[in-house]
Amino acid sequence: MKKHFKTISMVESHLRKKYGVPTENTSNDENFLDWDVRITGVTKNGLVTTYTIKPNNTYNNDKICLEIGKVGVTQSIPSGIRLSKSDYIILAFYDDRKLYMIEREKLLNYIKLIKDPPVPFYISYDRNDYQLVLFDRPSLLKKCKVI
């Protein structure tokens, strides 16, 4: 898995400035999948908050594509947003200067509700079958908070 170092650094900088708290990122560890950025300082709610960054997942400008698993020979293996242990998912697009934030659990619950198109669908890359969810971009972004 290749992390998007530039996007992670940009989001981390934005969070640090917006909330005025110290942060750290995991861009130096390709194998760390729990989260990408976390606020390490005490915030007003007293919690350490973690974020997974999903950059430029636009598909045909109207859809957003997110990985939720890999299909192995004998079983489905969680990956992507299902494997993340972050509190929030941040969507960053190259065609939009806004950052969209949604609670990870809220996003996973939304995946369960999607009926059209049926989810998940599968796509193969390098002998791996990735389970992907295709979202209607405007509908998903309405569920997000712009940060």
Phi, psi and omega per residue, in radians:
M1 nan 2.257 3.091
K2 -1.774 2.128 3.074
K3 -1.390 2.652 3.141
H4 -1.625 1.489 -2.998
F5 -0.988 -0.763 -3.095
K6 -1.120 -0.766 3.139
T7 -1.173 -0.731 3.116
I8 -1.050 -0.796 3.138
S9 -1.111 -0.706 3.122
M10 -1.112 -0.791 3.130
V11 -1.149 -0.737 3.117
E12 -1.035 -0.804 3.122
S13 -1.055 -0.744 3.123
H14 -1.070 -0.810 -3.134
L15 -1.120 -0.727 -3.135
R16 -1.068 -0.789 -3.134
K17 -1.235 -0.770 -3.073
K18 -1.108 -0.768 -3.053
Y19 -1.757 -0.128 3.107
G20 1.080 0.683 -3.108
V21 -2.292 2.727 3.083
P22 -1.220 2.605 -3.140
T23 -2.372 2.947 2.980
E24 -2.552 2.773 3.101
N25 -2.311 2.922 -3.099
T26 -1.956 0.422 -3.071
S27 -1.143 -0.286 3.116
N28 -1.523 -0.006 -3.113
D29 -2.202 1.686 -3.119
E30 -1.051 -0.456 -3.034
N31 -1.654 -0.061 -3.134
F32 -1.521 1.988 -3.010
L33 -1.945 -0.036 -3.056
D34 -1.150 -0.722 3.139
W35 -2.855 2.890 3.125
D36 -1.819 -0.709 -3.100
V37 -2.382 2.512 3.000
R38 -2.445 2.586 3.027
I39 -1.495 2.069 -3.053
T40 -1.661 -0.273 3.129
G41 -1.478 2.886 3.108
V42 -1.307 2.190 3.112
T43 -1.735 3.091 -3.090
K44 -1.066 -0.453 3.084
N45 -1.591 -0.007 3.072
G46 1.301 0.236 -3.084
L47 -1.927 2.605 2.930
V48 -1.473 2.176 -3.052
T49 -1.941 2.378 -3.116
T50 -2.053 2.643 -3.066
Y51 -2.367 2.453 2.950
T52 -1.911 2.304 -3.082
I53 -1.761 2.244 3.090
K54 -2.082 1.694 -3.093
P55 -1.521 2.475 2.970
N56 0.748 1.051 3.095
N57 -1.709 0.444 -3.114
T58 -1.284 2.403 3.094
Y59 -2.234 2.010 -3.134
N60 1.018 0.504 3.100
N61 1.077 -0.358 -3.118
D62 -1.820 -0.195 -3.040
K63 -2.190 2.701 3.041
I64 -2.129 2.313 -3.091
C65 -1.986 2.185 3.116
L66 -2.258 2.443 3.121
E67 -1.400 2.363 3.087
I68 -2.183 -0.159 -3.131
G69 -3.081 3.004 3.025
K70 -2.220 2.488 -3.141
V71 -1.786 1.985 3.098
G72 -1.513 -3.045 -3.115
V73 -1.117 -0.699 -3.062
T74 -2.025 -0.202 -3.070
Q75 -2.734 2.856 3.048
S76 -1.518 2.359 -3.091
I77 -2.003 2.148 3.111
P78 -1.064 2.495 3.036
S79 -2.731 -3.114 3.118
G80 1.015 -2.302 -3.061
I81 -1.235 -0.390 3.076
R82 -1.262 -0.544 -3.120
L83 -1.468 -0.482 -3.119
S84 -1.021 2.556 3.061
K85 -1.941 0.275 -3.096
S86 -1.289 2.777 3.081
D87 -1.344 -0.639 -3.043
Y88 -2.314 2.651 2.974
I89 -1.890 2.301 3.065
I90 -1.964 2.169 3.101
L91 -1.703 2.195 3.127
A92 -2.177 2.256 -3.087
F93 -2.052 2.532 3.111
Y94 -1.260 -0.398 -3.119
D95 -1.676 0.154 -3.072
D96 -2.584 2.247 -3.099
R97 -1.445 0.023 -3.139
K98 -1.551 2.710 3.001
L99 -1.953 2.328 -3.098
Y100 -1.980 2.248 -3.066
M101 -2.065 2.393 3.073
I102 -2.469 2.492 3.077
E103 -1.085 2.396 -3.110
R104 -1.008 -0.794 -3.131
E105 -1.118 -0.663 3.095
K106 -1.104 -0.707 3.109
L107 -1.147 -0.749 3.117
L108 -1.108 -0.674 3.086
N109 -1.158 -0.648 3.109
Y110 -1.111 -0.656 3.105
I111 -1.029 -0.704 -3.140
K112 -1.122 -0.467 -3.079
L113 -1.512 -0.303 -3.062
I114 -1.179 2.198 3.135
K115 -1.985 -0.484 -3.054
D116 -2.367 1.954 0.033
P117 -1.334 2.799 3.123
P118 -1.047 2.500 3.107
V119 -2.165 2.744 -0.187
P120 -1.449 2.910 2.968
F121 -2.006 2.936 -3.010
Y122 -2.141 2.567 3.045
I123 -2.509 2.494 -3.077
S124 -1.835 2.369 3.002
Y125 -2.416 2.257 3.010
D126 0.854 0.879 3.109
R127 1.211 0.079 3.051
N128 -1.886 2.420 3.026
D129 -1.787 1.942 -3.126
Y130 -1.602 2.370 3.021
Q131 -1.535 2.145 -3.103
L132 -2.160 2.627 3.030
V133 -1.984 2.328 3.115
L134 -1.862 2.008 -3.120
F135 -1.783 2.620 2.907
D136 -1.254 2.052 -3.026
R137 -0.984 -0.912 -3.126
P138 -1.049 -0.686 -3.132
S139 -1.140 -0.763 3.137
L140 -1.172 -0.763 -3.094
L141 -1.148 -0.437 3.042
K142 -1.143 -0.446 3.141
K143 -1.487 -0.138 -3.094
C144 -1.715 2.793 3.025
K145 -1.799 2.321 3.064
V146 -1.397 2.248 3.135
I147 -2.057 nan nan
